[in-house]
Amino acid sequence: MHRALIWLLRWMPLRIMYGVMALAIPFYVLADGRARKASYHFFRHLGWGKGKSAWHVFLNMFNMGMAVMDRFAVYAGRDFTMTGDHLTLFNALKPEDVPFMILASHVGNYEISGYMIRTPKPMKTLVYSGEAATVMQNRSRLFEDCNIQMVPVQEDLSHIFVLNAALAAGEIVSMPADRVLGSAKTVKCRFMGEEAAFPAGPFTLAVRREATPFAVFVVKESTHVFRAIVQELRVPAAGKTEEKVQALADDYSAVLERVARTYPDQWFNFYEFWQ
């Protein structure tokens, strides 16, 4: 199925593929009760009414479908354009002896940026290891061209040693910082008016390795255009490690909330975020 989709995307206009996909979205919304409820509750946290929230559940699922379709379109050789703050970010990342942490999220389509722009020095990016072989092969091929190496999540946590070594060498490490699924330790932050749990690992790694942290989001603006949103995050110069971790997580949470409110239909955490 993946190979057939890549073949179709080599010649079929993206808008037509989006339209075909849209026909299946109502069935997906009905079939996946967990994702439907989580999406609905997210929109209710924005202060929206029941009717508006229910309609945006459909739009949310449709945007998720487009995000997946766009990844396969890149595998098929399609070109997209990136606008926004990414050039400013990459200029900041150039010093060879300074480690950097890019704290990503499940808002928008961050992964696609790794297929479009070559990083100024080596980057290690944490990825889920359970993807299909077709996806992993295409990811590896495109990331390699952009100076990026995948680090799959391992049950024995050996991926942490790889990321630590990369930061010690002054490289770039990229990992999501908004999803606690599978995370043993969490840090609590205010998010959209309520307390929510965030994984402590990314923030702790940045603080202990004294890496300069950035929050980076890549959102879809139109069919072939993405926008990069970059925000350097603050780590207090003084204080205990736990206090610095909390401050960094709070700063990230505030930026995440701002972006999620601006692009609510591109929020792709389909689980109960506040539980």
DODO-121533 format. One line per 10 residues: number of its first residue (from 1); their letters; for each residue x, y, z negated of N, C-alpha, C. Coordinates in Angstrom, 3 decimals. Layout:
N
NUM> a> X/Y/Z/X/Y/Z/X/Y/Z | ...
END
This chain:
275
1> mhraliwllr> 0.825/-1.199/0.000/0.000/0.000/0.000/0.864/1.256/0.000 | 1.924/1.253/-0.804/2.823/2.413/-0.847/3.493/2.645/0.503 | 3.964/1.564/1.124/4.615/1.700/2.422/3.630/2.196/3.482 | 2.391/1.711/3.410/1.372/2.158/4.358/1.056/3.638/4.166 | 1.022/4.086/2.914/0.754/5.500/2.633/1.882/6.378/3.176 | 3.121/5.952/2.996/4.253/6.713/3.521/4.172/6.792/5.039 | 3.804/5.689/5.686/3.667/5.668/7.151/2.594/6.645/7.602 | 1.446/6.649/6.935/0.363/7.565/7.298/0.782/9.021/7.149 | 1.511/9.321/6.086/1.889/10.700/5.801/2.957/11.234/6.757 | 3.526/10.371/7.563/4.493/10.838/8.554/3.819/11.589/9.708
11> wmplrimygv> 2.523/11.310/9.910/1.861/11.963/11.044/0.492/12.542/10.715 | -0.119/12.120/9.615/-1.450/12.613/9.259/-1.345/13.938/8.498 | -2.076/15.002/8.883/-2.037/16.272/8.148/-2.402/16.071/6.677 | -1.711/16.783/5.808/-1.931/16.613/4.377/-3.359/16.943/3.976 | -3.933/17.989/4.563/-5.298/18.377/4.185/-6.293/17.252/4.472 | -6.085/16.522/5.554/-6.968/15.396/5.858/-6.779/14.287/4.830 | -5.534/14.039/4.454/-5.278/13.019/3.443/-5.892/13.410/2.103 | -5.821/14.695/1.760/-6.471/15.168/0.538/-7.980/14.925/0.595 | -8.564/15.207/1.765/-10.010/15.037/1.917/-10.439/13.592/1.754 | -9.675/12.681/2.348/-9.985/11.257/2.204/-9.873/10.843/0.742
21> malaipfyvl> -8.817/11.313/0.091/-8.612/10.985/-1.319/-9.766/11.505/-2.180 | -10.276/12.695/-1.850/-11.340/13.310/-2.652/-12.577/12.433/-2.730 | -12.801/11.608/-1.697/-13.972/10.729/-1.692/-13.912/9.690/-2.807 | -12.677/9.346/-3.220/-12.518/8.324/-4.253/-12.505/8.894/-5.659 | -12.355/10.200/-5.799/-12.207/10.798/-7.116/-13.422/10.559/-8.020 | -14.678/10.733/-7.529/-15.820/10.479/-8.425/-15.823/9.077/-9.015 | -15.419/8.085/-8.220/-15.382/6.709/-8.725/-14.300/6.566/-9.794 | -13.163/7.240/-9.586/-12.085/7.182/-10.573/-12.513/7.855/-11.872 | -13.200/8.994/-11.758/-13.668/9.708/-12.950/-14.604/8.825/-13.760 | -15.496/8.111/-13.069/-16.446/7.238/-13.758/-15.762/6.007/-14.347
31> adgrarkasy> -14.760/5.475/-13.653/-14.142/4.217/-14.073/-13.173/4.393/-15.233 | -12.465/5.510/-15.273/-11.432/5.708/-16.301/-11.979/6.604/-17.411 | -12.673/5.995/-18.352/-13.304/6.758/-19.423/-12.307/7.473/-20.310 | -11.157/6.860/-20.562/-10.144/7.473/-21.434/-9.634/8.768/-20.824 | -9.264/8.720/-19.546/-8.749/9.917/-18.883/-9.829/10.979/-18.763 | -11.056/10.560/-18.478/-12.165/11.508/-18.328/-12.414/12.263/-19.627 | -12.451/11.543/-20.729/-12.706/12.177/-22.024/-11.557/13.102/-22.419 | -10.331/12.656/-22.195/-9.176/13.477/-22.562/-9.154/14.770/-21.750 | -9.441/14.672/-20.465/-9.488/15.861/-19.612/-10.594/16.804/-20.063 | -11.751/16.259/-20.362/-12.890/17.067/-20.813/-12.565/17.791/-22.120
41> hffrhlgwgk> -11.957/17.085/-23.050/-11.623/17.696/-24.341/-10.563/18.786/-24.184 | -9.649/18.604/-23.233/-8.658/19.657/-22.964/-9.365/20.945/-22.522 | -10.298/20.832/-21.608/-10.992/22.025/-21.122/-11.867/22.644/-22.210 | -12.402/21.818/-23.085/-13.188/22.362/-24.197/-12.281/23.155/-25.149 | -11.016/22.721/-25.274/-10.069/23.468/-26.109/-9.736/24.833/-25.513 | -9.971/24.995/-24.232/-9.793/26.301/-23.608/-10.942/27.251/-23.944 | -11.967/26.719/-24.598/-13.129/27.530/-24.936/-14.204/27.523/-23.864 | -14.125/26.601/-22.923/-15.098/26.539/-21.839/-16.342/25.773/-22.281 | -17.442/26.046/-21.610/-18.689/25.360/-21.896/-18.701/23.941/-21.351 | -19.737/23.203/-21.685/-19.804/21.789/-21.294/-19.868/21.610/-19.783
51> gksawhvfln> -20.709/22.415/-19.114/-20.856/22.274/-17.676/-19.578/22.604/-16.920 | -18.952/23.709/-17.285/-17.711/24.109/-16.627/-16.616/23.084/-16.893 | -16.544/22.577/-18.117/-15.521/21.581/-18.452/-15.723/20.304/-17.648 | -16.971/19.871/-17.504/-17.260/18.649/-16.751/-16.864/18.800/-15.285 | -17.125/19.961/-14.687/-16.748/20.196/-13.291/-15.231/20.187/-13.127 | -14.529/20.750/-14.086/-13.081/20.816/-13.973/-12.415/19.471/-14.256 | -13.119/18.535/-14.850/-12.586/17.177/-14.950/-12.373/16.627/-13.539 | -13.350/16.848/-12.658/-13.215/16.411/-11.272/-12.031/17.116/-10.601 | -11.935/18.445/-10.782/-10.842/19.192/-10.169/-9.482/18.743/-10.712 | -9.451/18.408/-12.004/-8.233/17.928/-12.643/-7.766/16.625/-12.001
61> mfnmgmavmd> -8.691/15.687/-11.833/-8.357/14.409/-11.213/-7.931/14.602/-9.756 | -8.596/15.518/-9.065/-8.252/15.789/-7.673/-6.835/16.362/-7.567 | -6.485/17.268/-8.463/-5.137/17.833/-8.474/-4.092/16.768/-8.789 | -4.447/15.834/-9.676/-3.527/14.739/-9.967/-3.309/13.889/-8.713 | -4.385/13.631/-7.984/-4.263/12.882/-6.738/-3.379/13.600/-5.735 | -3.506/14.914/-5.639/-2.657/15.680/-4.734/-1.189/15.603/-5.154 | -0.945/15.627/-6.477/0.434/15.545/-6.965/1.079/14.227/-6.546 | 0.332/13.136/-6.665/0.855/11.831/-6.245/1.049/11.808/-4.733 | 0.067/12.335/-3.995/0.156/12.361/-2.538/1.363/13.167/-2.071 | 1.627/14.280/-2.740/2.751/15.128/-2.348/4.086/14.410/-2.527
71> rfavyagrdf> 4.211/13.616/-3.584/5.452/12.861/-3.784/5.683/11.899/-2.623 | 4.623/11.213/-2.213/4.758/10.277/-1.102/4.963/11.011/0.215 | 4.444/12.226/0.320/4.683/13.023/1.521/6.160/13.362/1.658 | 6.825/13.646/0.526/8.266/13.900/0.564/9.006/12.633/0.968 | 8.570/11.471/0.447/9.180/10.207/0.853/9.083/10.017/2.366 | 7.985/10.526/2.950/7.750/10.386/4.385/8.490/11.435/5.210 | 9.204/12.344/4.537/9.977/13.343/5.256/9.305/14.684/5.412 | 8.160/14.897/4.754/7.472/16.182/4.837/8.239/17.241/4.035 | 8.169/18.480/4.504/8.849/19.595/3.853/7.874/20.455/3.066 | 8.326/20.910/1.882/7.583/21.857/1.065/8.483/23.050/0.765
81> tmtgdhltlf> 7.866/24.133/0.329/8.598/25.351/-0.007/8.516/25.602/-1.499 | 9.625/26.061/-2.091/9.668/26.391/-3.505/9.871/27.895/-3.674 | 8.982/28.527/-4.429/9.128/29.934/-4.762/9.294/30.063/-6.274 | 9.619/31.278/-6.740/9.670/31.500/-8.185/11.065/31.695/-8.723 | 11.290/31.193/-9.953/12.483/31.545/-10.726/13.605/30.516/-10.650 | 13.522/29.539/-9.740/14.497/28.456/-9.783/15.908/28.907/-9.439 | 16.067/29.903/-8.583/17.412/30.373/-8.242/18.088/31.031/-9.446 | 17.300/31.773/-10.231/17.835/32.367/-11.460/18.292/31.278/-12.422 | 17.499/30.228/-12.526/17.857/29.106/-13.400/19.159/28.463/-12.944 | 19.284/28.178/-11.665/20.453/27.471/-11.179/21.718/28.310/-11.309
91> nalkpedvpf> 21.592/29.610/-11.187/22.756/30.471/-11.425/23.210/30.359/-12.875 | 22.254/30.227/-13.789/22.597/30.095/-15.203/23.249/28.750/-15.501 | 22.915/27.722/-14.723/23.408/26.372/-14.997/24.817/26.106/-14.481 | 25.428/27.056/-13.805/26.697/26.796/-13.128/27.909/26.559/-14.033 | 28.046/27.247/-15.186/29.274/27.040/-15.982/29.552/25.559/-16.232 | 30.761/25.124/-15.929/31.071/23.697/-15.954/31.097/23.108/-17.354 | 31.470/23.906/-18.361/31.659/23.356/-19.695/30.466/23.601/-20.624 | 29.362/24.124/-20.095/28.197/24.430/-20.917/27.083/23.423/-20.620 | 26.631/22.649/-21.628/25.536/21.701/-21.395/24.178/22.411/-21.376 | 23.265/21.898/-20.585/21.932/22.478/-20.477/20.883/21.387/-20.611
101> milashvgny> 19.781/21.750/-21.262/18.626/20.863/-21.369/17.458/21.501/-20.629 | 16.875/20.762/-19.702/15.639/21.191/-19.056/14.505/20.396/-19.684 | 13.630/21.100/-20.391/12.487/20.468/-21.051/11.293/20.588/-20.115 | 10.944/19.491/-19.505/9.865/19.467/-18.527/8.539/19.138/-19.216 | 7.503/18.970/-18.415/6.188/18.660/-18.977/5.356/17.942/-17.922 | 4.158/17.555/-18.311/3.216/16.947/-17.382/2.172/17.975/-16.937 | 2.641/19.185/-16.706/1.841/20.223/-16.055/2.443/20.437/-14.675 | 1.646/20.317/-13.633/2.163/20.488/-12.291/2.916/19.257/-11.818 | 3.892/19.479/-10.934/4.601/18.380/-10.279/6.101/18.626/-10.382 | 6.619/18.575/-11.603/8.033/18.869/-11.844/8.951/17.961/-11.032
111> eisgymirtp> 8.585/16.702/-10.906/9.457/15.739/-10.225/9.802/16.171/-8.804 | 8.850/16.813/-8.124/9.068/17.135/-6.718/10.197/18.148/-6.533 | 10.472/18.940/-7.570/11.571/19.909/-7.466/12.907/19.192/-7.309 | 13.016/17.994/-7.891/14.237/17.221/-7.779/14.486/16.677/-6.391 | 13.454/16.711/-5.537/13.609/16.265/-4.159/13.935/17.419/-3.216 | 13.859/18.656/-3.735/13.917/19.817/-2.851/15.180/20.652/-2.988 | 15.803/20.663/-4.176/16.907/21.589/-4.424/18.079/20.831/-5.041 | 19.261/21.035/-4.495/20.466/20.391/-5.024/20.961/21.161/-6.244 | 21.181/20.464/-7.348/21.629/21.104/-8.579/23.105/21.479/-8.472 | 23.539/22.548/-9.158/24.924/23.022/-9.033/25.941/22.125/-9.733
121> kpmktlvysg> 25.492/21.234/-10.589/26.380/20.258/-11.212/25.542/19.036/-11.560 | 26.152/17.910/-11.935/25.382/16.679/-12.127/24.251/16.835/-13.146 | 23.126/16.216/-12.826/21.976/16.200/-13.730/21.568/14.751/-13.989 | 21.288/14.461/-15.250/20.706/13.183/-15.629/19.238/13.439/-15.982 | 18.329/12.728/-15.349/16.912/12.950/-15.613/16.269/11.670/-16.130 | 15.567/11.769/-17.231/14.922/10.624/-17.856/13.646/10.281/-17.089 | 13.489/9.006/-16.707/12.318/8.576/-15.942/11.732/7.312/-16.546 | 10.457/7.115/-16.299/9.764/5.885/-16.696/10.271/4.744/-15.831 | 10.630/3.631/-16.453/11.274/2.526/-15.724/10.279/1.527/-15.138 | 8.978/1.727/-15.356/8.006/0.736/-14.904/7.353/1.025/-13.573
131> eaatvmqnrs> 7.903/1.976/-12.793/7.318/2.306/-11.503/7.558/1.170/-10.505 | 6.757/1.171/-9.440/6.915/0.174/-8.388/8.258/0.354/-7.690 | 8.747/-0.730/-7.079/10.066/-0.707/-6.441/10.142/0.339/-5.338 | 9.065/0.508/-4.571/9.066/1.495/-3.483/9.298/2.890/-4.028 | 8.647/3.216/-5.142/8.793/4.536/-5.742/10.209/4.736/-6.256 | 10.741/3.750/-6.970/12.074/3.884/-7.548/13.147/3.998/-6.460 | 12.992/3.266/-5.368/13.965/3.329/-4.279/13.965/4.701/-3.625 | 12.788/5.244/-3.365/12.701/6.568/-2.739/13.173/7.659/-3.693 | 12.805/7.541/-4.967/13.300/8.484/-5.969/14.821/8.517/-5.975 | 15.427/7.338/-6.055/16.876/7.245/-6.141/17.534/7.866/-4.913
141> rlfedcniqm> 16.996/7.588/-3.737/17.573/8.121/-2.493/17.518/9.642/-2.467 | 16.386/10.217/-2.808/16.228/11.663/-2.741/16.970/12.372/-3.869 | 16.927/11.794/-5.068/17.653/12.392/-6.187/19.155/12.405/-5.929 | 19.669/11.325/-5.344/21.102/11.255/-5.078/21.536/12.385/-4.149 | 20.720/12.698/-3.165/21.033/13.798/-2.241/21.059/15.151/-2.945 | 20.370/15.241/-4.100/20.274/16.513/-4.827/21.148/16.547/-6.077 | 22.095/15.601/-6.188/23.052/15.570/-7.304/22.381/15.199/-8.625 | 21.343/14.366/-8.546/20.584/13.957/-9.728/20.648/12.443/-9.875 | 20.850/11.988/-11.096/20.875/10.550/-11.385/19.760/10.204/-12.349 | 18.988/9.186/-12.008/17.907/8.737/-12.884/18.462/7.951/-14.070
151> vpvqedlshi> 17.843/8.164/-15.239/18.159/7.392/-16.434/16.848/6.772/-16.921 | 16.583/5.518/-16.579/15.323/4.884/-16.986/15.238/4.708/-18.501 | 14.049/4.872/-19.037/13.804/4.639/-20.459/13.986/3.154/-20.765 | 14.774/2.851/-21.799/15.034/1.466/-22.179/14.486/1.189/-23.577 | 14.027/-0.021/-23.788/13.471/-0.381/-25.095/14.525/-0.329/-26.197 | 15.793/-0.606/-25.858/16.855/-0.584/-26.867/17.412/0.830/-27.100 | 16.783/1.836/-26.456/17.158/3.247/-26.608/18.566/3.556/-26.083 | 19.102/2.692/-25.228/20.436/2.934/-24.679/20.471/4.169/-23.787 | 19.306/4.590/-23.305/19.270/5.796/-22.470/19.713/7.034/-23.261 | 19.516/7.013/-24.576/19.932/8.157/-25.401/21.442/8.346/-25.354
161> fvlnaalaag> 22.193/7.241/-25.326/23.654/7.332/-25.267/24.100/7.943/-23.940 | 23.401/7.610/-22.856/23.734/8.163/-21.541/23.492/9.673/-21.525 | 22.362/10.100/-22.102/22.033/11.521/-22.133/23.004/12.283/-23.028 | 23.366/11.696/-24.168/24.345/12.319/-25.058/25.685/12.517/-24.353 | 26.122/11.499/-23.634/27.399/11.585/-22.925/27.363/12.660/-21.847 | 26.220/12.797/-21.176/26.086/13.816/-20.132/26.202/15.217/-20.720 | 25.555/15.451/-21.850/25.641/16.765/-22.484/27.048/17.034/-23.011 | 27.694/16.012/-23.529/29.068/16.168/-24.011/30.008/16.554/-22.876 | 29.661/16.132/-21.653/30.487/16.449/-20.482/30.088/17.770/-19.840 | 29.146/18.498/-20.453/28.735/19.785/-19.915/27.780/19.682/-18.745
171> eivsmpadrv> 27.073/18.570/-18.637/26.146/18.381/-17.525/24.741/18.867/-17.901 | 23.798/18.615/-17.008/22.399/18.982/-17.216/21.628/17.719/-17.561 | 20.773/17.812/-18.554/19.864/16.715/-18.898/18.442/17.222/-18.786 | 17.614/16.434/-18.111/16.210/16.796/-17.927/15.329/15.704/-18.503 | 14.347/16.106/-19.305/13.421/15.128/-19.872/12.118/15.819/-20.269 | 10.994/15.107/-20.201/9.726/15.701/-20.629/9.691/15.874/-22.129 | 9.007/16.934/-22.583/8.976/17.238/-24.016/7.557/17.422/-24.527 | 6.571/16.950/-23.776/5.188/17.198/-24.169/4.387/15.938/-24.447 | 4.992/14.775/-24.326/4.208/13.536/-24.449/4.809/12.642/-25.523 | 3.994/12.276/-26.518/4.493/11.503/-27.659/4.330/10.004/-27.468
181> lgsaktvkcr> 3.704/9.575/-26.385/3.490/8.151/-26.191/4.827/7.416/-26.203 | 4.985/6.493/-27.143/6.228/5.754/-27.272/7.274/6.427/-28.136 | 7.000/7.622/-28.631/7.965/8.350/-29.453/7.798/7.974/-30.916 | 8.914/7.602/-31.571/8.849/7.199/-32.973/8.737/8.410/-33.893 | 9.390/9.516/-33.527/9.399/10.705/-34.367/8.754/11.866/-33.627 | 7.997/12.650/-34.373/7.292/13.773/-33.768/7.515/15.041/-34.578 | 7.210/16.159/-33.953/7.234/17.452/-34.621/5.887/18.116/-34.340 | 5.288/18.718/-35.352/3.952/19.300/-35.219/4.057/20.791/-34.856 | 3.253/21.198/-33.879/3.238/22.597/-33.428/1.793/23.035/-33.214 | 1.573/24.334/-33.310/0.267/24.882/-32.964/0.155/24.948/-31.448
191> fmgeeaafpa> -0.912/24.356/-30.932/-1.120/24.343/-29.492/-2.601/24.539/-29.203 | -2.929/25.664/-28.604/-4.317/26.014/-28.292/-5.188/26.009/-29.541 | -4.641/26.560/-30.614/-5.430/26.767/-31.807/-5.457/25.626/-32.788 | -4.876/24.476/-32.423/-4.866/23.326/-33.322/-3.474/22.725/-33.397 | -3.250/21.943/-34.429/-1.962/21.275/-34.583/-1.896/20.068/-33.657 | -0.780/19.962/-32.911/-0.570/18.835/-32.007/0.827/18.283/-32.221 | 1.004/17.000/-31.904/2.302/16.341/-32.073/3.088/16.381/-30.766 | 4.371/16.718/-30.887/5.295/16.704/-29.764/6.449/15.766/-30.101 | 7.078/15.147/-29.102/8.203/14.248/-29.400/9.396/15.025/-29.940 | 9.958/14.572/-31.031/11.081/15.283/-31.644/12.377/15.089/-30.875
201> gpftlavrre> 12.496/13.980/-30.142/13.748/13.624/-29.487/14.360/14.704/-28.601 | 13.610/15.271/-27.626/14.217/16.271/-26.739/14.733/17.499/-27.482 | 13.986/17.959/-28.470/14.389/19.153/-29.217/15.589/18.861/-30.119 | 15.589/17.689/-30.730/16.708/17.300/-31.589/17.989/17.156/-30.781 | 17.883/16.557/-29.599/19.047/16.379/-28.739/19.630/17.728/-28.322 | 18.765/18.661/-27.958/19.232/19.992/-27.548/19.933/20.712/-28.693 | 19.368/20.613/-29.893/19.943/21.312/-31.049/21.280/20.696/-31.448 | 21.338/19.390/-31.563/22.560/18.733/-32.030/23.705/18.865/-31.031 | 23.381/18.896/-29.747/24.423/19.027/-28.726/24.684/20.492/-28.359 | 23.959/21.400/-29.017/24.103/22.834/-28.762/23.961/23.140/-27.269
211> atpfavfvvk> 22.989/22.485/-26.641/22.710/22.699/-25.225/21.756/23.878/-25.055 | 21.961/24.663/-24.037/21.063/25.776/-23.741/19.761/25.214/-23.181 | 18.621/25.455/-23.859/17.373/24.832/-23.415/16.531/25.753/-22.518 | 15.937/25.157/-21.501/14.999/25.845/-20.619/13.717/25.025/-20.532 | 12.582/25.701/-20.487/11.324/25.058/-20.118/11.109/25.333/-18.636 | 10.850/24.293/-17.863/10.676/24.432/-16.420/9.383/23.739/-16.007 | 8.573/24.453/-15.235/7.318/23.926/-14.721/7.287/24.165/-13.211 | 6.767/23.211/-12.470/6.633/23.365/-11.022/5.166/23.110/-10.675 | 4.457/24.169/-10.308/3.018/24.087/-10.076/2.710/24.278/-8.597 | 1.625/23.707/-8.177/1.216/23.780/-6.766/0.441/25.066/-6.529
221> esthvfraiv> 0.894/25.857/-5.559/0.244/27.124/-5.220/-0.655/26.987/-3.994 | -0.240/26.190/-3.016/-1.023/25.942/-1.806/-0.564/24.615/-1.229 | -1.066/24.242/-0.075/-0.792/22.909/0.464/0.685/22.589/0.531 | 1.505/23.518/1.004/2.925/23.241/1.195/3.830/24.113/0.327 | 3.285/24.786/-0.661/4.073/25.717/-1.469/3.945/25.386/-2.950 | 5.108/25.296/-3.617/5.164/25.125/-5.065/5.839/26.336/-5.688 | 5.516/26.585/-6.942/6.127/27.693/-7.656/6.843/27.165/-8.893 | 8.087/27.573/-9.070/8.860/27.207/-10.255/8.709/28.290/-11.312 | 8.374/27.870/-12.525/8.266/28.776/-13.673/9.354/28.376/-14.659 | 10.252/29.300/-14.939/11.421/29.003/-15.777/11.432/29.936/-16.975
231> qelrvpaagk> 11.635/29.377/-18.159/11.710/30.184/-19.371/12.829/29.651/-20.260 | 13.832/30.481/-20.542/14.862/30.068/-21.491/14.257/30.084/-22.893 | 14.526/29.045/-23.661/13.952/28.899/-24.994/14.950/29.321/-26.060 | 14.424/29.650/-27.230/15.248/30.182/-28.313/15.552/29.114/-29.368 | 16.800/29.091/-29.788/17.226/28.258/-30.917/17.885/29.183/-31.929 | 17.392/29.234/-33.174/17.995/30.127/-34.179/19.474/29.828/-34.370 | 20.251/30.878/-34.564/21.691/30.708/-34.772/22.000/30.110/-36.142 | 21.137/30.375/-37.110/21.354/29.890/-38.471/20.197/28.999/-38.905 | 20.461/28.184/-39.918/19.420/27.331/-40.457/19.784/25.862/-40.355 | 19.004/25.017/-41.015/19.218/23.581/-40.970/18.768/23.032/-39.609
241> teekvqalad> 19.252/21.826/-39.304/18.899/21.205/-38.026/17.388/21.078/-37.877 | 16.712/20.657/-38.944/15.264/20.484/-38.884/14.550/21.802/-38.588 | 15.057/22.893/-39.154/14.454/24.206/-38.927/14.665/24.651/-37.481 | 15.840/24.381/-36.935/16.112/24.742/-35.547/15.256/23.918/-34.591 | 15.113/22.631/-34.901/14.270/21.757/-34.074/12.830/22.268/-34.068 | 12.316/22.630/-35.235/10.951/23.138/-35.323/10.788/24.440/-34.544 | 11.769/25.340/-34.673/11.691/26.618/-33.971/11.709/26.413/-32.461 | 12.555/25.510/-31.978/12.627/25.238/-30.546/11.329/24.611/-30.050 | 10.793/23.675/-30.821/9.530/23.043/-30.441/8.389/24.055/-30.417 | 8.355/24.958/-31.383/7.313/25.994/-31.417/7.408/26.900/-30.188
251> dysavlerva> 8.629/27.257/-29.814/8.822/28.119/-28.643/8.363/27.401/-27.380 | 8.745/26.128/-27.254/8.318/25.337/-26.097/6.795/25.208/-26.047 | 6.190/24.945/-27.197/4.737/24.802/-27.267/4.028/26.070/-26.803 | 4.562/27.232/-27.186/3.953/28.507/-26.791/4.032/28.717/-25.287 | 5.189/28.377/-24.702/5.338/28.508/-23.246/4.430/27.511/-22.532 | 4.391/26.279/-23.030/3.525/25.257/-22.447/2.063/25.699/-22.462 | 1.627/26.278/-23.570/0.245/26.747/-23.655/-0.033/27.831/-22.625 | 0.895/28.760/-22.477/0.687/29.846/-21.518/0.546/29.311/-20.089 | 1.409/28.375/-19.718/1.358/27.819/-18.365/0.103/26.966/-18.186 | -0.247/26.177/-19.203/-1.428/25.329/-19.107/-2.708/26.148/-18.990
261> rtypdqwfnf> -2.755/27.284/-19.663/-3.929/28.160/-19.542/-3.998/28.808/-18.160 | -2.840/29.060/-17.565/-2.813/29.681/-16.240/-3.141/28.673/-15.145 | -2.714/27.422/-15.328/-2.952/26.368/-14.331/-3.636/25.173/-15.002 | -4.844/25.363/-15.536/-5.477/24.294/-16.323/-5.776/23.029/-15.528 | -6.074/23.167/-14.242/-6.403/21.980/-13.448/-5.182/21.138/-13.115 | -3.982/21.624/-13.468/-2.758/20.853/-13.236/-2.182/20.312/-14.544 | -3.044/20.169/-15.545/-2.670/19.544/-16.819/-2.882/18.043/-16.676 | -1.799/17.261/-16.725/-1.889/15.834/-16.419/-1.544/14.939/-17.600 | -1.848/15.377/-18.812/-1.737/14.517/-19.989/-3.113/13.915/-20.249 | -3.355/12.746/-19.708/-4.678/12.136/-19.794/-4.818/11.236/-21.017
271> yefwq> -4.558/11.818/-22.170/-4.816/11.135/-23.430/-5.192/12.212/-24.445 | -5.716/11.816/-25.591/-6.191/12.788/-26.578/-4.991/13.496/-27.212 | -4.692/14.664/-26.716/-3.461/15.357/-27.053/-3.404/15.778/-28.507 | -4.556/16.033/-29.115/-4.576/16.559/-30.480/-4.765/15.474/-31.524 | -4.667/14.218/-31.158/-4.814/13.139/-32.124/-3.461/12.489/-32.392
END
